[in-house]
Amino acid sequence: MYKSFSMDLAGRKLTVDVGRVGKQANGCALMHYGDTVVLSTATASDKPREGIDFFPLSVEYEEKMYAVGKIPGGFNKREGKASEHAILTSRVIDRPMRPLFPKDYRNDVTLNNMVMSVDPECNPEIAAMLGSAIATSISDIPFDGPCATTQVGLVNGEYVINPSLAMKEVSDLQLTVASTREKVIMIEAGANEIPEDKMIEAIFVADEVNKEIIKFIDTIVAECGKPKHAYESCAIPEEMFAAMQEIITPKEMEEAVFTDEKQIREENIRQITAKLEEAFADNEEWLAVLGEADYQYQKKTVRKMILKDHKRPDGRAINQIRPLAAEVDLIPRVHGSAMFTRGQTQICTITTLAPLSEAQRLDGLDEFETKKRYMHHYNFPSYSVGETKPSRGPGRREIGHGALAERALVPVLPSEIEFPYAIRTVSETFESNGSTSQASICASSMSLMAAGVPIKKPVAGISAGLVTGETDDDYLVLTDIQGLEDFFGDMDFKVAGTHDGITAIQMDIKIHGLTRPIIEEAIARTKEAREYILTNVMEPCIPKPRESVGKYAPKIIQMQIDPAKIGDVVGQRGKTINALIEMYDVKIDIDDDGNVSICGTNADNMQKVAKAIKIIVTDLEKDMILTGKVISIKEFGAFLEFAPGKEGMVHISKISKARINRVEDVLTLGDVVRVICLGKDKMGRLSFSIKDVPAGAEDRLEVEKAEPEEEEE
């Protein structure tokens, strides 16, 4: 039965149609937000997937190009694999939804969001996030929701709820917050050095909006919600835990997992697993779930020791950071490199500079962002965790970590006018034991400075963890979590920023939300740790950006020309500009406003190109002095080329002060000579002279104009 529900959301109408389309999905919501339309569906398999120890949730965000009136590029002319933006949106939908499904649920679940129309005033991401929550809440899939998501901007010091694309362009904050009825469950942010207290305030502004949305969703569920279906639980039998504790005592498990060496801990666990496999050799049912049972046993042990005894696996204090190290210039010939080490986490970032023409072009639903000048790529090879797996290219995790580091560093990058380069940083994970994304931010900040990129301030990142007890006030926040604390803990709260404020946040949790005191403590802890890393590790290694780019990096000269003269520089079918590129081994970029960038590694050649372009766009006048090359000799004179496409003629009578009978007596092809412009002849053509050039004169393209005489009264 078709029903429609509406509410006002940030001054725009949000409408949810249930039962209109997608009736065979477990749950379906057709979302209308302004003129933005997103179809959100939730489907689940009838039975659990066999042989797995995790919840198989898939989240898709499909960008249909017809939504913005475009035909996809390329030969195929249909949508291909998901864009990075679509993958990042899928991750933002996944993170608040996943903790709300039962922990022992093993049925495949797919949340699909298809963007069918985009209104620039109404972000389709919001419609998709809310649509996934609504579709799942009204379905028969077990789900402890609903949750709601809101975006917050900061424009001229004022918070803006669900800002339009145009507002995002001028906003100092791009914050996404998801909440349940009582708590915040997900935070994602990019910011222009927002102070901690301002960020906390913005988070709870969004939380209040989310509570109103949840009331709206509750009315939909009350009318359209299906009873939740029963499912086959994959929980570990209590009697199995009891048997395991008889074979491996809690004391033995504690000794096995509490070490600061990851390899030693893994060997200890391997021996424990082998002992349990031997003990349960005759019980096939228990053997089938031994991996999950072993994980749960370790988890209980670690959580108890941290929460009750304040004892961390590697012996650190609750607010203590692992040993830190930093260095720059370890990779020769690249444009910039730096390595940052935190405990057993080690990242090396390499910076590459290129002309702006090599910026990444984007083909998506965002009409404002068509290219990306700064690109951060993050790689996580299997050897970094001691495993052997074939490389299949970056997955969603790698793309997400790269985007987080990129977001953290964009606010401190110089403008294109200040630094006319496209910039790529690549973070290679050499070793991983937790929080590699934040180490990549530290390494990238130093690598940019080593490459001579004049960033405004260095940026550091750190992650805080959490272990909770039975009540909201029974918890412990951990500074700088390692892998084990991430696996067995409840939160990974990543914060990056400068001395002056936050530039990025990403919060993942495994529980049903965080209270305000937990969020405030986590942000305070990360600020303290960030200040320590910047002051004691990064700044002593490289205190500020280098004054210039390295010798292997391309150099760039910028100049401005009259836009009406662009065609003269390009020439017919690109003949003039291609001649300059080939002659001087440079790259030349010209935009529609007449901004010219000359990029190369030979400074002399670049200056020659700049001079040639200046000659091409200058209207030559009397008394200008130029240097030209003889390209043609006739009986009556010689033709000179001052720059590709810019030529002039010297009459035989103007070649030498002495009388000559033949031009060839003085000039030959290829000669380079200096001439002075004599102005236009009787035919209106510019003429030049070699013999009238003043002794010792240099090239002169600007001629002083005589001031007009004032008329007498």
N, C-alpha and C positions, 0 to 999 in steps of 0.2 A: 504494500500500500504506500503510495507516494505521499510524503509529507515534507514541508519546507519550514525551516526555522531561520530567524534573522535576529541580529543584534547590531548595535552601533559599536564599531571598534576603531578608536582613534579618529573619529570624525568621518568614517567611511562605513558603508553597509557591508556586513558579512552575512552571507546567506548559505545555508547548508541544505541541500536536497538529499533526502534519504528515500530509497525505493524507486527512484526515477530511472536509474541505469545500474548496470553491474549487479543484477539481482542474484547471480550465481556465485559471487564472491561471498566469503563469510561475513564481510562487512564492507560497505561502500558508501562514500560521501562525495557528492559533487559540490565542490567548494566554489563560491562566487565571492570575490573580495573586490568591490568596485567592478571593473570590467575584466579583472583577472579571473581565469577559470582553471581549476586544477581538479582532476579526477583522482581521488585517493581510495585505494582498495587494500583490504587485509584478507589474506587467505592462509589456511593452515592444512597440513596433510592429516589424513585420518589416523595414522599410526606414527609412533616415534621412529626416527632413523636409527637403524641398528649399528652397533659398534662405535658410537661416538660418546664423548664425555663432556659435551658442551651443548648450548642451546643454538640450533641452526637458524638464526635470523638473518634474512636478507632485506636490505632497504634499497629501493631504486628511486631515482629522481630523473625522469625523462624530459629532456628539453626538446620540444617539437618546434622546428623553425617556423612553421606556419603560424605559431602563436604571436610572432612579431612581423608577419607578412613577408617572410624571406624564404627563398629556395636554398637548400643546403649547397655549399660549395663543393668542388671536386667533380670527378667524372661520374660518380654513382648517383649524385643528386638525391640521396636520402640520408637520414640521420645515421651516423656511424656510432662508434663507441662513445661512452659517456665522456663529456668534457671534464676538466679538472674541477670546474665550478660545480658541476652536477655531482661529482664524487664527494666534494667537500660538503655539499648540502645534504647528501645521503648520510654522511657521518654525523652531521648535526642532528638529523632526525633520529638516527640510531641510538645516540648516546643517552638521551633521557628515557627512551622507550625500553631499551633492553633490561634495565634493572627491575622493571615493573612486571615482567613475565615471571612465572614460577621458576625457581632455581633448578627444579627437578624435571622440567618440561623439555622433551627432546623431539617434539614434532617440528617439522619444517614450517617456518612462517615467513611469508613474503609480504612486505609493505611496498606497494607500488604507487608512485605519484607521477601523473602525466600532466605536464603543463600545456594547456590547450589555447590559452589566451593570456596576454600580458598587458596589464595597465601600468604604465610607469609610476603612477601614484600609489599602486598597491602591490607590494612585493610578493611574487609567487612563492617564495620560500616560506613565508608566514602561512599562506594558504595550505601548502603541502605539509608543514609541521603540524598544524592544527587538524588537517584532514586525516593524517595517519593516526593521530590520537583518537579522533572521533570514530573513524572506521573500525579501529580495534576495540574501542569501548562498546560500540553497539553490536559487535560480532559475538559469536559464541566461543571465541578464543579466550582462554584464561588470561586475565590481565588485571593488574591491581592499579588501574588508572581511575580517572583520566589524568593526563598532564596537559599543560598549555605552554605555549612559547610566545614570547614578545621580544621585539627588537627596540633598542633605545639609541637615539642619536643625541649629540650635544651641539647645538647650533647657537652661536652668540651667547653661550653660557646658560642656555635653556634646554631642558630635556625635551626630546621629541619622540613620541611613541610611534613605532613602525614608520620611520621616515621614508619618503619617496626616494627614487633613484637620484633625483636632482638634489635633494637635501643631503643625501649621503656624500655627495661630491664635496660639500662644504662642512661636513660634520667633523668634530674633533673626536668623536667616539662612535664606534660601530659595535654595539653590545647585543648579544642574543642570550636570553635567560629563559630556561624552562623550569616549571614548578609543578609540584603536586598541590593538593589542598593545603598542606601544612608547611612544606619545605621547598627549598631551591634544589633542583636535581641536575641542572646543567648550566654552565657558563662558558661563553665563547666571546672574546673581545679583541678588538684592535683599537688603539687609542694614541692620541698625540700627547704622550706624557701626562696622563690624567693622574692627579694625586689620589692616594689610596682612599681617603675619606670620601672623595667625590665618586670614585668607582663603586664603593660600597653603597652609597646613596642611590646611584643609578640602578644597581642590581635590585634593590628592594622597591624602587619605583616600578620596575618591570614585574616584580613578584606580585605587587598589588593588582596590576592589570591582569596577570595570569589567574588570580583568584576569581576575578569577575568572569573571565572566559570559562573557567571550570564550572561555575554556576550555570552558565549557558549550556555547556556540554551535558551537565547533569539532567537538564530538562529534555534534551534529545534522547539520552539513554533511557530515561523514565518512560518515554513514549515508544521508542523504537528498539530498545536493547533486547537482545536475545539471551536466554539462559546460557551460562557458560557450560561448555561440554566437559564431561569427565575425561580424564586422560590417564595413561599408564605411567605411574611415577617411576622415576629412575633414581630415587633416593637410596643411599647406602643403608642396608639393614643394620639396626642397632646391635644385633647379636654379632655381626661381623666386626664392628668396632670393638666390642668387648673382647672378641677373640684376638684381634690384632694387638690390643693393649697387654694381653697376657704374653704374647710372643715378643713384642717390642714395647718395653715399658715407656711411659711418658718421659722418664729421665733419660733413657737411651735416645729417644727421638729428639729431645732437646739438645743433647750433646752432638747429634748428627747435623742438625740444621744451624746451630749457632757457631758460625765461623765467618771471617771476613773474606775467605778465599772461595769463590764460586765453584772452582773445580773440585776443591776438597769436599764441599758440601754435596755436590752432585755425586761424587764417588761414594760418600757415606750413604746417601739415599739409594744408590744403586745396590749397595750391599744389603740394606734393609729390605728392599723390594725382592731381591733374590731369596732372602730368608723367608719372607712371607709367601712367595710363590711355592717354595718347597713345602711349607707347612700346609698350604691349601691345595696341594697337587690333586687331591681326590675330590675337590669341590669345584666343579666347572662353573657353577653360578657365581660363586665368589671370585673365582679367577677372572671372569669376564669383566668385573667392575673393580678389580684390584687397583688399577691405575687411579681411578677417581677416589677410591677409599684411601689410598696412600696420600694423595693430594689433600684430602680433607683432614687427615691425621696431622700432616705437617702444618696445615693452616691453623688448626685449633691450638697446636703447640706454640707457634710463633705469636699468634694473637694474644694468648694468655700471658706469655712472658712479657710482651710489650705493654699490654694494658695494665696488668696487675703488678708486675715487678719493675716496670720501666727499663727493661733490658732489651736492647736491640741485637739482631743476629751477629753484627760485627763488633759489638761492644761499645759503640759510640753513645754519647749522651743524646738525649731527645732532640736537642737543637744544634747538634754538631754536624758540620759538613765533612765529607770525606777528604782525604789529602788532595790538594789541587796543584796543577802545574800548567804553565803556558809558555809557548815559544812561537816565534814568527820566522819566515824565510827558510823553512826547512826543505821546500821543493824548489830547485833551481829553474830558471827560465820562464816560469809562469808569472803572471802579472802580480800576484800576491798570494801568500799562503800563511796559515797559522794552525797550530794544534793546541787543543784544550783537553786536559785530562782531569777527571774527577773520579778518584778511586779506580775501579775497573771499567770505567766508561771513558772512551777516548775518541775524539772527533778531529779530523783534519779537514779544513775548508780551504778551497782554492778559488781565487777570484779571477775572473776574466773580463777585460774591458773591450768594447767594440763600438763602432759608430752607431748612432741612434737608429740607423736603417735596419740594424739587426735586432731591434726590439721585437718581442714576440707578438704576433698578430692574433687577435682573439675573434672567434666567430661564434657568438652565443646570443643569448636573449637580452643581454645588457647593452642598451644602445649608447651608453656613455663610455664604457670601457671597451675600446676596440684594439688597444695594444698595451703591452706590459713592458716597461723599460727595465725593471728590476726582476730578475728571476732567481729563485732559490730552489735548488734541487738537493734532495736528501737521499742517500743510498744506505741500505742496511743489508750487507752481504751476510751469508750464513756463517762464514768463518768468524765473524765478530762475536758470536755466541758459541763457538766451538762445534758447529754443526756442518753437515755437508748436504747442500741442496743446490740443484741447478738454478742459475739466474734466469728469471722469467720477466725481467723488467720491473719497474716500480709498481707496487700494489697500492691499495687504498691507504694503508698505514703510512707508507713512504710519502705519498702525495700529501697526506694530512700533516705529517711532521714538517715537510718542506714548506707548506703554506703557512704553518704557524710561525716558523722562523722568518719567513718573508714578511709576514704581517708585523712581527716584532721590530724589524729593521727599517721598514719603509718610512716611519715618521722621522728618522734621523738622517735620511739620505739628502744630499744636496739636490737642488732643482736642476732641470735640464739646462737652464741658462748658466747656472754656476758651474756645472760639470756635464758637458754635452756628450755623455757616454751611455750606451746600453751596458748593463752590469749583470753578470751571472756569477753566483756563488754556488759551489757544489760541496756539500758536506759528506765526506766519506767516513763511515763508521768503522774504525779500526778495532774497537773492542766495546762491548756493551754489557753493562750491569745496571740498567735503569737510567732514565732521564736523558737519553741521547739527544732528544729534541732541544732540550735546554742547553746542553753542552754545544750543540751546533750553533746556537745563537751566540754564545760566547766566542767560539772559534771564528764565526763569520764576521763578527764585529771587529776582531783583531785583524783578520785577513783583509777586510776592506781598508782599514787604516794602513796596513802594510803595502797595499796596492796604490796608495795615494788618493783614495776616494775621500774627499773632505766631509766625512760624516759629522753631524753637529755634536754628537756625544756618543761614547761607547754604550752598548747595551749588553746586559747580562741576564741570564735566565736561571731559574732554580725551581725545583718541584717540592711540594709539601705533601705528606701522606696523612692517613687517618686510620685509627683503630677505634671502633666503638663497642660499647657494652650493651646492657639491656635497656638503659634509659638514655634520654637525650643529653643529660649532663654527665654521662659516663663515657668519656672519650679522651683520646690522646692524639695531638697533632705532632707529626714527625717532620723535621727539616731534612731535605735532601734524601729522598727515599731511594734505595737500591732495588734491584729487580725483585728480590724475595718479598720485600715490604710492599711493593706494588702488586704482586701476584696475590698475596694473602691479606692485604689491607683493603680498606673501603674507599680510598680516594687517591687520585693523582691530580693535584692542583698545581698547574704550571703557571708561573707568572714571570714575565720578562719586562725589563724597563731600564731606565737610566737612573742616575742619582735623584732626578727631579720628579719622576713619575712612571706610571705603567704604560707600556706600549702594546702588550698582548697578554691575554689570559686564555687558558683552556683547562676546563675542569671535567674530569671523568670520575664517576662514582659507581659503586656496585650496590649501594643501599638506596632506600627510598627517600633520599634528600638530606640536605644539610640545614641546620639551624643558623641563625644570624651569628651567634657567638663563635661557632666553628669557622664560618667564612671570615669573620673579622680576625680571628687568631691566625688562620692560614695566610691571609694577606699580610698581616704584620710580620709573621715569620719569614715569608719570602722577601719582604722588603729588607729585613735585617741581613739575611743571607746574601741578597743581591748587592747591598752596599759593601759587604765584606769582600765578595769576589771582585768587584770593580776596583776597590781601593788597594787590596793586598795582593792581587794576582794579575789582573789584566792591565791595569795602568802602569805598574812597574815594568811589565813586559814591553808595552808600546803605549806611551802616554798620550799621543795624539797622532792624527793622520800625517803621513809624510807629505812634504811640501810639493812633490810632483810625482807623477806616475813613473814606474820603473822603465829601464832602458828597453825592455822587451815589449812593453805595452805600446799600443798605437797612440800617437799624438794627434790632437785635434785643434784646428784653427777655425774659429767662427767669424763670420762676417755677415753684414746685412746689405742686401741690394734692393733696388726698386723692383717690386713684384712685376711691373710691366716689362722689365728687362730679363725675366727668367727665360723666355724663349730664345734670347740672344745667347745666353750661356749654354742652353741645351743644344741649340742648333737644329737644323733640319734632320729629322729622324735620329736625333741624339749625336750627330756627327761631331759637334764642337766639344761637348762634355766628354764624350768617349775618347776624343783625341787627347784631352788633358789627362784623363785617367791612365791611358796607355803610355803617354809620354813621360809622366812623372811617377807612375806606380803609386797612385793614391786612390782613395774612395771619396766621392763627392756626393753629398746629399743636399737637396734644396727643397724646402717646403713651400706651400702656397703663399706664405707671408714674406718670402724673400730671405729667409734665414738659411745661410749656406754653412755647411760643416765640411771641412777638408780633413780627412783622416789618413795618416800614413806613419811610417817609421823614420823617414828621412826628413829632417827639419828643413834643410835647404830646398828640397823639392816642394815641400808644402808651401813655403814662402813664395816660390816661383809660381805655383798655381794660384795662390791668393792674388799675386800681382797681375797674373794673366786675366783673372776674372774681373779685377778692378778695371783693367784696360777695356775688356769686352763691354762692360756696362757703362763706361764713361763716354759721354759725347765729346769728341775731341774738338779742341778750340785752339785759336791762335796762341802761340808762345808755349804750348805744352811740349815737353821734351820726352821722347820715348826711345826705347831700344828695339830694333827690329832685325829680322833675318831676311837676307835677299833670297826670294823664291822664284823670281823670274826677271830676265833681262831682255829689254827691247831696244830698238835703235834710239828711241826718244827718251829712255830712262829705265829705272829699275823699280820693280814692285817688291815691297817689304811686308812681312807678316809680323805684327806686334804681339798677337796672340791668335790662337785658332779662331778663324772666322773674322779677324779684324786686320784689315790690310790697308796699305797706302802706297802712293807712288811718288818717287823722287825724279823730277825732270833732269835730263842730262846736264842742264845748265846750273843745277843746284847741287851737283855732286862734289865738285872741287873748285877751289878758288882759282886754280889755274885752268886754262882752256883745255878741254879734252875732246878728241874726235870720236872716240868710241867708249861706251860705258865699260866694256870689258877691260879697258886700260886701267881702271881703278877698282872695279868691283867684280867679284865672281860669285856664283851660286853658293849659298851657305854662309856668306860673310855676315857678321853681326855688327851693325853700325848704330850710332846714335843720331837721331834726327830731331829737328824742331818743326812744329806745325806752323805753317805760314797762313793758315786760314783757308777760306774758300776762294777758288779762282773764278774767272768770268763765267765758267760753265756750272758753278755751284759745287765743284768737287774740291775736297780737301787736298792741299798740296803740302809737300814736306821738303825740307832742305837739310843736307848734310853739312854743307860749307858754312852755314850760318849758326851752327850750334856754338854757344859761348865756350871758350876754353875751360876745361875742367868741370863742365856742367854735369849734373846728375839727372836721372830721370825725374820729371816733374809733371804730375798729372793735375795738380791744382794750381791755377793761375790766379794771382791776386787781382781782384777787380778794383778799378779806380772808384773811389767814392764819388757819387754824383755831386756836382757843384750845386750849392744852394742858389736859388734864383734871387736876384736882388729885388727888394721891395720897390 
